[in-house]
């Protein structure tokens, strides 16, 4: 009798599970467009809170963490996929995942190389436990709270890994966001073609998902940066407005048409028919690690070559900084102080953008000379940027930050 009762209970649970709708959207072109838009908006939102509103890295992390926790609670309370709740959660995960990497790099001084390896291992461990527990990593199988928990944890680590690897390429190795964007876009196209040609869909999906993070950052940087810095000059605010508008329109369309909703009967039948996922994963990851390692060492060797050494005709310039000649940064800082003294706040804010651009471009070269010294100056520059881009800047605080920066730009 007890066995009959248990059997009946299992049948009821199974039936109920089968009737549940998927908590995530179907993977369509809309999915990838919104994902990239959310990535860009997430990064600009973090910068706005950190710099413009002067929350600082810690304050921004706390605020975003609280908002993300609330969004996840609302998401888990749903019994089906609700577009605006799901994509709001993705945007907040994008911000928080980025901040996790930024905190390690900027606040704790952890090298991007270490962060990239760390988040790669954590993501791999998440996938391993998820697969051993559920026997699938499919997007079409998020029907239970446990699977959804694995799903969002994996999403968080993909953003952290994408941030670390993208920043390592663009800043740590000095490739810049445009070149990094081209490389990442090429990899995405390659994996998308492999997906169409028969590479396991789950492997292809998660690889592309990771890569869309640095791609979104590159697109945002290209649009927001001024023309003198190689961008289109739209600015962070206008870029955010455009991208938020795009997200709103697409999510509204999907909410009405439900074109990205997964039917309850979909399950993961398509993925279950696919074979070779394990060995394909092993081969692809091995190739990526080998190619990435080789590229990293080649680029590092190029950075160690003193091709950027500056000669002085008079020989009168004496370099006291272990980072070498920092005169370009001193000049910009002094120019900014002069503009503030003349009462030209907007011009001073624009000029300090040149400092941020030049410093980011020189990061890979300077940091390799003396990491501790670079980190000290980088912290001073962050303070200057925060003061000059504050919603209500004060001249006293701005000049104090600029003079503190000058004192370390020897």
C-alpha positions, 0 to 999 in steps of 0.5 A: 500500500505504501509503495502504491502511495509513493508511486502515485506521489511520484506520478503527481510530481512528475505531471506537475513538473511537466506542466511547468513552463520554462523560466528562461527564453528560447535562444533566438536572434532577439535573445542575443541582441538583448544580451549584448545590449544588457551587457553594454548598459550594465557596464555604463550603469556601473560606471555611472554609479561609481564615478558620476554619482560618487558611490565608489566601487564598494558602494556601487557593489552594495547597491547593485548586490541588493537590487540583484538579490531582489530581482532574483527573488522575484524571478524565482517566484515566477512560474513561467518566463516573464520577459521584463523580469528575466532581462532585468535580472540579466542586466543586474547580473551583468553589472554585479558580475562586472563589479566582482572582477573590478573589485578583485582588480582595482580594490584588491590588486588581483591580476587579471590573469589570475581572475580569468583563470579563477572564474574559468575554474569556478564556471567549469566547476558549476557546469560539472556539478550541474551536469552530474546533478541534472544530466543536462546543461540545456537552456531548454530544461530550466523547469525546476528551482535547482536547475534555475539556481545552477543557471543563474550561478553560471550566468554570474560566472560567465559575466565575471569571466567575460569581464576578466578575459575582455579586460585582460585583452583590451587593457592588460595586453594593450590590444584596445577595445576595438581590436578586442571586439574584432577578435571576439566577434570573429570567435563568436562567428566561428562558434556560431558556424560550428553550431550550425555545422553540428558542434554540440548546441549546449557547448556552442551556446555557453561559449558564445554567451561568455564572449558576448560580454567583451563584445558588448563592452567593446561596442559600448566603448566604440559608441561612447568614446569621443572621436579623438579617442577612436569612438563615435562620440555619443557619450555614455549617457546617450549610449545608455539611453539608446541601448535601454530604448532598444531593450525596452522595445524588444522586450515589449514586443516579446512580451506581447507576441511571446515569440521567445517562450519555450513550450512546457513540452519542449524539455531537452529532447533535442539536446538528448539526441546530440552525441559527443558533447563531452569529447567536443568540450574537451577538444574545444577548451584544450584548443582555446587554452593552448591558443590563448596561452600562446597569444598571451606570451607573444603579446607579453614578449612584445610589451617587454620590448622597449619600442616605446622609449622616448628620447630627449634631445637635450637630455635634461629630462630626468625620470624619477618614476619606475614607470618611466616618462610620465610627462604626458600625464602630468601635462594633462593634469596641469592643464585640468588644474588650469581650466578649473582655476579659469572657471571652465568646469566642462572643459576640465571634465573633458580634458580629464577624459584625455587622461583616462584614455592615455592612461588606459592605453599605456596600462599594459606597458606601464604595469609590466614595469612596476605593478605596485607603482602603477596601482598607486597612480591608478588609484589617484586617477580613479579619485580624480575621475570621480571628483571631476565627473561628480553630479555636483563637483566642488572645486576644492575637492577636484583640485585636491585630487588633482594635486595629489595625483601630480605628487605621484606623477614624478 
